[in-house]
Structure formats: structure tokens, C-alpha cells
Amino acid sequence: MKNTKTLYLLTVLLFSGIVLHSSAQNQVIPLWNKIPDEIKSADYKEKEVTTDGKVQSTSLVTIPTLTAFFPAVTKPNQTAVIILPGGGYQHLAIDKEGTKVAQWFNRLGIPAFVLKYRLPSDLIMKNKNVGPLQDAQEAVRYVRQNAAKWNIDPNKIGILGFSAGGHLASTASTHYDDKVYESAYKVSARPDFSLLIYPVISMENETTHKGSQTNLLGNNPSQDLINSFSNEKKVTAQTPPAFLIHATDDTVVIPENSINYYLALKKNGVTAELHLYEKGGHGFGLGVKDTSRFWTRDCEEWLKANGYN
């Protein structure tokens, strides 16, 4: 009798297009066959910081990867989110702003992909300004190219970034048509939506996070370079809709980054939602205390309201 019930359940799942995942968890996918504009450097080796056997942070990335996290039950035409951890373009907070966030999305039934992207460095890339963008564009293209295999809707692929990862996510959202490498894929690099969590947006001196600016653009960058990567200046009517959060008391990346991007989206008629929490500071990940701990609830509601969950 028990076997009959199990067989019936599997038949129902099969015909409803729902797939049960077992071995698909945590696939680590190399992003490139050939990394564009790569410079080989024997002394430049990836460095991981671990606690209790779990990687908390990584730096000196040379081989970009996507780590795929799938919910236990996979439905047809799913939304997917590509996650870009922060770290000032100097390291990647791969656990707090990567793995844990992917697991949260899985609990919502959403597949997630953590991008371990190259950090800007003259030692391993010909143009450090665009090295991280090359990885972000390719990540969107890769997930879109393989969407059918994972039951993902190719028109529901979002990008999420924390802090400097938020700068990269907003760069991917405003520079998706920039031809910064030759892709093997013919699909678009444009994310369908962006989730920007205490993001660096601007490279303007009075607004930016100085460490992120220096790491990405170098010391004393030209005004043209600053303008090019100040993403509030690059918003158009085609920029993807965005959900933004910031804490008012964030002194590391000031909330004007999110505010100015939101205003640019509003001016261009792009759907956007901005939450400014009274307290929370910077780098709170999924939320730990004060009102900022509720951002995940607000984000879930935004995803539902826009048909992404």
C-alpha cells in the first residue's frame, strides 16, 4: 500500500512538472572555458578564511565559479537569483552574503547561484575596471543559456548584490550591453531585476565607498572613469526594476547610494522599491537586529508582488 502511494505521488509530481532534486545541490560550475583578458600570475593564489571547516571569506580569486543551490522541490518556470557577495572589491564575504543567502532563497522555493567573481587586479587581468563585470555578465548569460535544463524562466533571472557586490550588480544592470568580452552565448546579459542590499552605487568621491573606488578604479581615477562607473548616472528606461535596502545609520556605505539610484529609476519610469531602515549599520547580511532584520520579509513580498515568487 505504501509503495502504491509513493508511486502515485511521484506520478503526480512528474505530470505537474515538479522535479525532486537530490544530487543537484551545491554544484560548483566553472564560469569560463577561457577567462577573457587573463594574465597568468604564479604568485597570485586564491586565499580562503575558514571557521569550523566552512569558508567565510575568499580573496585573490583567479578561477570564477557559480555555485548552484536548488530547492528540494523544483517547479516549472522558476525565478532564479545570482548572488554577488560584498567585500569592498578586496575579498568576498562568501558565507554571510553568499551561501546563507542562497539557502534562504531555496527556502522560498527559488534556485540561487553564488558567483565567486574575480576581484579587480592588474596582476591577473588586462583591465581591472571590467574584470568583475565580465564575470557578472557571463553569469547571467550562463544561467539564461541553461535555463531550460533547470526549469528556470529565462525572463525571470535576477541579480542580488551586497555592498561592493551591489555595485557590481548595479553595474550589470546598467552596463549589460557593454561589450567587454566575446561571449560564446547569444543570449542577453541583462538581469530581469536587481536586489541591491546596502549597495555601493556611485564612484563619486562624496558618495562612494573609498576602498571600493580605489580597488576598482585605482588611485586618482579620471572624472570620465568615475562617471562611467557611477551607476546612478547610467540608468535608462531599460534598466531592470530594483528592490533596494539601506540603513540610515550606515557610515561605511552611505544611504545616498541607494537613494540616488532609486531616484534615477523613478525619473526613468522604472519600477523600484526602496526601504530605508532607521538602524542596522553596514554588513548585516540577512539581518541580525533592529528594523533591518526584516528586510528579507520585505524582499519576499516584493518578489511576490512582481510575479517572481
VOPAGU-2260 file (C-alpha; in pm, 1 decimal, decimal comma):
REM VOPAGU-2260
SITE   aa  ch    i         X         Y         Z
SITE  MET   A    0       0,0       0,0       0,0
SITE  LYS   A    1     283,7     235,1      94,8
SITE  ASN   A    2     461,3     170,3    -237,6
SITE  THR   A    3     140,2     243,3    -427,6
SITE  LYS   A    4     106,0     581,1    -254,2
SITE  THR   A    5     468,7     667,4    -326,3
SITE  LEU   A    6     427,7     573,3    -693,7
SITE  TYR   A    7     111,0     785,3    -715,0
SITE  LEU   A    8     286,5    1086,0    -559,8
SITE  LEU   A    9     581,1    1057,2    -799,2
SITE  THR   A   10     341,9    1030,5   -1094,6
SITE  VAL   A   11     157,4    1345,4    -983,4
SITE  LEU   A   12     485,4    1533,2    -943,1
SITE  LEU   A   13     607,8    1415,6   -1282,1
SITE  PHE   A   14     297,3    1524,1   -1467,5
SITE  SER   A   15     279,3    1858,4   -1286,6
SITE  GLY   A   16     631,9    1936,6   -1399,8
SITE  ILE   A   17     772,1    1931,6   -1046,4
SITE  VAL   A   18    1113,4    1774,4   -1004,0
SITE  LEU   A   19    1262,7    1647,5    -679,0
SITE  HIS   A   20    1632,2    1738,5    -655,3
SITE  SER   A   21    1880,3    1526,2    -467,7
SITE  SER   A   22    2225,4    1527,4    -629,3
SITE  ALA   A   23    2177,0    1872,5    -781,4
SITE  GLN   A   24    2262,4    2056,7    -460,1
SITE  ASN   A   25    2567,3    2279,0    -446,8
SITE  GLN   A   26    2702,2    2218,8    -794,3
SITE  VAL   A   27    3020,2    2420,0    -845,6
SITE  ILE   A   28    3032,5    2530,3   -1208,9
SITE  PRO   A   29    3343,9    2683,6   -1368,4
SITE  LEU   A   30    3224,6    3004,0   -1534,1
SITE  TRP   A   31    3471,0    3013,2   -1823,5
SITE  ASN   A   32    3639,1    2774,4   -2063,4
SITE  LYS   A   33    3883,5    3056,2   -2132,0
SITE  ILE   A   34    3895,9    3355,9   -1899,7
SITE  PRO   A   35    3895,0    3676,4   -2108,7
SITE  ASP   A   36    4196,4    3909,7   -2092,4
SITE  GLU   A   37    4362,8    3683,2   -1837,6
SITE  ILE   A   38    4717,9    3741,7   -1718,7
SITE  LYS   A   39    4884,3    3435,1   -1565,4
SITE  SER   A   40    5049,7    3505,5   -1231,2
SITE  ALA   A   41    5211,3    3214,1   -1048,8
SITE  ASP   A   42    5226,0    3401,6    -717,7
SITE  TYR   A   43    4857,6    3505,8    -722,3
SITE  LYS   A   44    4675,1    3222,7    -544,6
SITE  GLU   A   45    4325,3    3215,1    -400,9
SITE  LYS   A   46    4311,4    3257,9     -23,9
SITE  GLU   A   47    4025,9    3128,3     190,4
SITE  VAL   A   48    3942,0    3213,7     550,5
SITE  THR   A   49    3759,9    2927,0     720,7
SITE  THR   A   50    3583,6    2881,2    1053,5
SITE  ASP   A   51    3488,0    2530,3    1169,3
SITE  GLY   A   52    3563,6    2398,0     822,1
SITE  LYS   A   53    3333,4    2646,7     647,3
SITE  VAL   A   54    3470,6    2909,8     409,6
SITE  GLN   A   55    3373,6    3251,9     543,5
SITE  SER   A   56    3569,3    3472,5     305,5
SITE  THR   A   57    3779,7    3435,5      -5,1
SITE  SER   A   58    4022,1    3665,9    -185,3
SITE  LEU   A   59    4272,2    3657,7    -473,0
SITE  VAL   A   60    4018,2    3474,6    -690,1
SITE  THR   A   61    4160,5    3352,2   -1021,3
SITE  ILE   A   62    3900,9    3092,3   -1129,0
SITE  PRO   A   63    3545,6    3237,5   -1119,6
SITE  THR   A   64    3271,4    2988,0   -1036,6
SITE  LEU   A   65    2896,1    2967,4    -997,7
SITE  THR   A   66    2775,3    2753,3    -708,5
SITE  ALA   A   67    2419,8    2636,9    -775,6
SITE  PHE   A   68    2172,8    2586,8    -491,1
SITE  PHE   A   69    1838,8    2427,3    -578,0
SITE  PRO   A   70    1530,3    2396,2    -357,8
SITE  ALA   A   71    1421,6    2043,4    -265,8
SITE  VAL   A   72    1121,2    2076,0    -496,5
SITE  THR   A   73    1177,3    2237,6    -835,5
SITE  LYS   A   74     874,8    2376,6   -1019,1
SITE  PRO   A   75     835,6    2479,5   -1384,4
SITE  ASN   A   76     917,0    2835,2   -1498,0
SITE  GLN   A   77    1100,8    2929,9   -1182,3
SITE  THR   A   78    1267,8    3255,3   -1089,9
SITE  ALA   A   79    1644,7    3235,7   -1032,6
SITE  VAL   A   80    1875,6    3475,8    -848,0
SITE  ILE   A   81    2250,4    3524,1    -899,1
SITE  ILE   A   82    2414,9    3639,0    -574,7
SITE  LEU   A   83    2721,5    3866,0    -563,0
SITE  PRO   A   84    2882,1    3879,5    -216,3
SITE  GLY   A   85    3036,1    4205,8     -97,6
SITE  GLY   A   86    3378,5    4282,0      41,4
SITE  GLY   A   87    3494,1    4615,4     -94,5
SITE  TYR   A   88    3624,8    4459,3    -418,8
SITE  GLN   A   89    3901,9    4320,6    -194,1
SITE  HIS   A   90    3752,5    3994,8     -68,1
SITE  LEU   A   91    3418,7    3811,6     -92,0
SITE  ALA   A   92    3202,5    3753,3     217,5
SITE  ILE   A   93    3112,1    3420,6      59,9
SITE  ASP   A   94    2923,6    3267,7     355,2
SITE  LYS   A   95    2729,1    3556,8     512,5
SITE  GLU   A   96    2649,3    3725,6     179,3
SITE  GLY   A   97    2655,2    3415,8     -41,3
SITE  THR   A   98    2584,8    3063,5      85,2
SITE  LYS   A   99    2345,1    3166,1     363,4
SITE  VAL   A  100    2151,4    3388,1     121,5
SITE  ALA   A  101    2124,5    3109,3    -137,7
SITE  GLN   A  102    1986,2    2878,3     129,9
SITE  TRP   A  103    1728,6    3142,7     223,4
SITE  PHE   A  104    1616,7    3165,5    -140,9
SITE  ASN   A  105    1589,5    2787,7    -153,0
SITE  ARG   A  106    1354,1    2801,7     145,0
SITE  LEU   A  107    1136,6    3033,5     -66,1
SITE  GLY   A  108    1149,8    2774,1    -346,0
SITE  ILE   A  109    1386,8    2983,3    -562,6
SITE  PRO   A  110    1706,4    2844,4    -721,3
SITE  ALA   A  111    2011,5    3057,9    -643,3
SITE  PHE   A  112    2363,7    3084,0    -781,8
SITE  VAL   A  113    2652,3    3230,8    -581,5
SITE  LEU   A  114    2907,1    3395,9    -809,2
SITE  LYS   A  115    3266,9    3382,7    -694,1
SITE  TYR   A  116    3391,1    3666,2    -912,7
SITE  ARG   A  117    3742,7    3792,2    -979,4
SITE  LEU   A  118    3840,4    4095,1    -776,9
SITE  PRO   A  119    3998,9    4382,4    -968,5
SITE  SER   A  120    4374,6    4335,1   -1000,1
SITE  ASP   A  121    4636,3    4446,1   -1251,9
SITE  LEU   A  122    4822,4    4121,4   -1177,8
SITE  ILE   A  123    4566,3    3886,4   -1336,8
SITE  MET   A  124    4360,5    4095,1   -1581,0
SITE  LYS   A  125    4438,4    4338,5   -1859,1
SITE  ASN   A  126    4171,7    4588,1   -1747,6
SITE  LYS   A  127    4075,9    4561,6   -1381,9
SITE  ASN   A  128    3785,6    4806,9   -1427,9
SITE  VAL   A  129    3587,6    4547,3   -1627,1
SITE  GLY   A  130    3717,2    4213,1   -1494,0
SITE  PRO   A  131    3436,1    4173,0   -1237,2
SITE  LEU   A  132    3176,7    4291,6   -1493,6
SITE  GLN   A  133    3293,5    4024,4   -1738,0
SITE  ASP   A  134    3218,5    3761,0   -1472,6
SITE  ALA   A  135    2879,6    3913,0   -1382,6
SITE  GLN   A  136    2768,6    3935,7   -1747,2
SITE  GLU   A  137    2878,8    3578,9   -1816,5
SITE  ALA   A  138    2699,6    3452,4   -1504,4
SITE  VAL   A  139    2368,1    3599,9   -1626,6
SITE  ARG   A  140    2427,4    3458,3   -1974,3
SITE  TYR   A  141    2523,2    3117,3   -1837,7
SITE  VAL   A  142    2209,1    3082,6   -1624,2
SITE  ARG   A  143    1991,5    3209,7   -1909,3
SITE  GLN   A  144    2156,3    2974,4   -2161,1
SITE  ASN   A  145    2091,9    2675,8   -1931,1
SITE  ALA   A  146    1753,3    2790,4   -1800,6
SITE  ALA   A  147    1553,4    2507,7   -1960,6
SITE  LYS   A  148    1775,7    2243,4   -1802,5
SITE  TRP   A  149    1696,9    2382,1   -1455,6
SITE  ASN   A  150    1327,6    2463,2   -1517,6
SITE  ILE   A  151    1410,0    2833,7   -1492,7
SITE  ASP   A  152    1216,7    3100,0   -1681,0
SITE  PRO   A  153    1481,5    3284,0   -1890,1
SITE  ASN   A  154    1284,2    3605,0   -1832,2
SITE  LYS   A  155    1296,4    3575,2   -1451,9
SITE  ILE   A  156    1668,1    3586,3   -1378,7
SITE  GLY   A  157    1758,3    3840,0   -1112,9
SITE  ILE   A  158    2085,3    3960,5    -965,7
SITE  LEU   A  159    2148,2    4037,6    -599,9
SITE  GLY   A  160    2447,1    4222,5    -460,4
SITE  PHE   A  161    2563,2    4325,5    -114,8
SITE  SER   A  162    2782,4    4633,7     -61,7
SITE  ALA   A  163    3054,3    4626,9    -334,1
SITE  GLY   A  164    2869,2    4326,7    -476,4
SITE  GLY   A  165    2577,2    4571,1    -501,6
SITE  HIS   A  166    2796,9    4796,0    -711,3
SITE  LEU   A  167    2872,6    4504,0    -941,0
SITE  ALA   A  168    2502,3    4406,2    -953,0
SITE  SER   A  169    2403,7    4763,7   -1042,4
SITE  THR   A  170    2687,0    4773,1   -1298,6
SITE  ALA   A  171    2549,4    4453,1   -1453,2
SITE  SER   A  172    2204,9    4619,9   -1452,4
SITE  THR   A  173    2322,7    4937,2   -1629,1
SITE  HIS   A  174    2617,2    4813,4   -1840,0
SITE  TYR   A  175    2465,0    4487,2   -1969,2
SITE  ASP   A  176    2508,6    4598,3   -2330,3
SITE  ASP   A  177    2874,6    4697,5   -2284,0
SITE  LYS   A  178    3085,4    4466,6   -2497,5
SITE  VAL   A  179    3363,6    4383,6   -2252,8
SITE  TYR   A  180    3446,0    4036,6   -2393,4
SITE  GLU   A  181    3343,7    3791,3   -2665,6
SITE  SER   A  182    3074,1    3562,6   -2529,8
SITE  ALA   A  183    3005,0    3218,3   -2671,5
SITE  TYR   A  184    2636,7    3269,6   -2586,2
SITE  LYS   A  185    2390,4    3467,1   -2796,8
SITE  VAL   A  186    2158,9    3541,3   -2503,0
SITE  SER   A  187    2130,7    3878,0   -2325,8
SITE  ALA   A  188    2337,6    3967,0   -2018,4
SITE  ARG   A  189    2058,2    4190,4   -1884,7
SITE  PRO   A  190    1922,4    4082,9   -1545,4
SITE  ASP   A  191    1542,7    4090,1   -1526,0
SITE  PHE   A  192    1550,5    4254,0   -1182,6
SITE  SER   A  193    1804,2    4354,5    -920,7
SITE  LEU   A  194    1806,9    4327,5    -542,4
SITE  LEU   A  195    2056,1    4577,1    -401,5
SITE  ILE   A  196    2141,0    4536,6     -34,7
SITE  TYR   A  197    2331,5    4826,6     127,4
SITE  PRO   A  198    2496,0    4870,9    -214,6
SITE  VAL   A  199    2780,9    5086,1    -331,5
SITE  ILE   A  200    2629,1    5255,3    -638,5
SITE  SER   A  201    2831,8    5566,5    -702,2
SITE  MET   A  202    3202,7    5620,8    -762,4
SITE  GLU   A  203    3170,6    5995,2    -694,8
SITE  ASN   A  204    3409,0    6095,7    -416,8
SITE  GLU   A  205    3145,1    6245,3    -187,0
SITE  THR   A  206    2919,9    5936,6    -205,3
SITE  THR   A  207    3130,1    5629,6    -279,7
SITE  HIS   A  208    3295,7    5377,6     -51,4
SITE  LYS   A  209    3657,2    5483,9     -91,8
SITE  GLY   A  210    3804,2    5134,9     -65,7
SITE  SER   A  211    3574,8    5001,6    -338,5
SITE  GLN   A  212    3655,8    5301,0    -560,4
SITE  THR   A  213    4031,7    5258,8    -519,3
SITE  ASN   A  214    4023,6    4882,8    -572,6
SITE  LEU   A  215    3811,3    4907,5    -887,4
SITE  LEU   A  216    3931,5    5230,0   -1047,7
SITE  GLY   A  217    4276,7    5280,1    -895,3
SITE  ASN   A  218    4423,4    5583,6    -723,1
SITE  ASN   A  219    4315,1    5923,1    -858,2
SITE  PRO   A  220    4079,7    5795,6   -1132,8
SITE  SER   A  221    3974,7    6034,6   -1408,1
SITE  GLN   A  222    3633,6    6200,1   -1388,8
SITE  ASP   A  223    3533,6    6009,7   -1704,2
SITE  LEU   A  224    3609,6    5679,3   -1532,4
SITE  ILE   A  225    3423,4    5788,7   -1218,5
SITE  ASN   A  226    3121,8    5889,4   -1430,5
SITE  SER   A  227    3126,6    5559,8   -1619,9
SITE  PHE   A  228    3100,6    5352,0   -1300,6
SITE  SER   A  229    2867,2    5583,3   -1108,0
SITE  ASN   A  230    2565,8    5371,7   -1190,9
SITE  GLU   A  231    2304,6    5627,0   -1079,7
SITE  LYS   A  232    2415,7    5820,3   -1389,4
SITE  LYS   A  233    2370,4    5520,6   -1620,9
SITE  VAL   A  234    2003,9    5440,8   -1554,0
SITE  THR   A  235    1771,8    5436,8   -1855,8
SITE  ALA   A  236    1411,9    5328,4   -1913,9
SITE  GLN   A  237    1552,7    4979,8   -1993,0
SITE  THR   A  238    1730,9    4938,2   -1659,2
SITE  PRO   A  239    1582,0    4640,9   -1468,6
SITE  PRO   A  240    1338,6    4701,6   -1181,3
SITE  ALA   A  241    1506,4    4714,4    -841,6
SITE  PHE   A  242    1446,0    4644,4    -475,5
SITE  LEU   A  243    1686,6    4843,9    -256,7
SITE  ILE   A  244    1757,2    4849,6     114,0
SITE  HIS   A  245    1986,2    5058,8     329,9
SITE  ALA   A  246    2023,3    5154,8     693,7
SITE  THR   A  247    2011,9    5526,7     765,9
SITE  ASP   A  248    2297,5    5488,1    1015,1
SITE  ASP   A  249    2528,7    5316,6     762,1
SITE  THR   A  250    2851,3    5516,6     778,3
SITE  VAL   A  251    3056,7    5272,2     566,5
SITE  VAL   A  252    2842,1    5296,5     251,5
SITE  ILE   A  253    2614,9    5595,3     298,7
SITE  PRO   A  254    2244,8    5554,1     210,6
SITE  GLU   A  255    2267,1    5823,4     -59,1
SITE  ASN   A  256    2397,3    5542,2    -282,0
SITE  SER   A  257    2059,7    5366,3    -273,9
SITE  ILE   A  258    1858,7    5689,7    -261,1
SITE  ASN   A  259    2018,5    5836,7    -574,4
SITE  TYR   A  260    1980,4    5511,4    -769,1
SITE  TYR   A  261    1615,1    5489,9    -665,5
SITE  LEU   A  262    1555,0    5849,4    -778,1
SITE  ALA   A  263    1721,9    5777,6   -1112,8
SITE  LEU   A  264    1498,7    5472,4   -1162,1
SITE  LYS   A  265    1190,3    5675,7   -1067,7
SITE  LYS   A  266    1288,0    5953,4   -1309,6
SITE  ASN   A  267    1318,6    5698,1   -1590,6
SITE  GLY   A  268     986,1    5527,4   -1513,3
SITE  VAL   A  269    1145,0    5203,8   -1386,9
SITE  THR   A  270     963,5    5009,6   -1114,6
SITE  ALA   A  271    1155,3    5039,3    -788,6
SITE  GLU   A  272    1110,0    4997,6    -415,3
SITE  LEU   A  273    1342,4    5148,0    -153,2
SITE  HIS   A  274    1348,4    5064,1     217,6
SITE  LEU   A  275    1547,5    5289,0     449,4
SITE  TYR   A  276    1574,7    5137,3     795,3
SITE  GLU   A  277    1645,9    5356,7    1094,5
SITE  LYS   A  278    1919,9    5131,5    1230,1
SITE  GLY   A  279    2133,9    4844,8    1110,8
SITE  GLY   A  280    2469,7    4992,9    1017,5
SITE  HIS   A  281    2655,4    4812,8     740,2
SITE  GLY   A  282    2713,2    4448,4     654,6
SITE  PHE   A  283    2415,8    4293,8     834,5
SITE  GLY   A  284    2369,3    4014,5     579,7
SITE  LEU   A  285    2029,6    3850,6     619,4
SITE  GLY   A  286    1965,5    4079,7     917,4
SITE  VAL   A  287    2065,6    4043,6    1281,0
SITE  LYS   A  288    1897,1    4316,6    1485,2
SITE  ASP   A  289    1698,8    4640,6    1472,5
SITE  THR   A  290    1448,1    4705,6    1194,5
SITE  SER   A  291    1690,8    4597,8     921,0
SITE  ARG   A  292    1639,2    4233,7    1021,2
SITE  PHE   A  293    1301,5    4247,9     846,9
SITE  TRP   A  294    1442,3    4321,4     500,6
SITE  THR   A  295    1409,4    3957,9     392,0
SITE  ARG   A  296    1035,7    3970,2     465,1
SITE  ASP   A  297    1004,3    4291,3     263,2
SITE  CYS   A  298    1205,3    4140,3     -20,4
SITE  GLU   A  299     988,9    3828,1     -26,8
SITE  GLU   A  300     677,0    4044,0     -53,1
SITE  TRP   A  301     832,4    4246,4    -337,6
SITE  LEU   A  302     919,5    3927,8    -526,6
SITE  LYS   A  303     561,9    3802,9    -488,3
SITE  ALA   A  304     410,1    4135,1    -591,6
SITE  ASN   A  305     618,8    4135,3    -909,8
SITE  GLY   A  306     548,0    3774,2   -1003,7
SITE  TYR   A  307     892,1    3641,2    -914,7
SITE  ASN   A  308     780,7    3401,6    -642,3
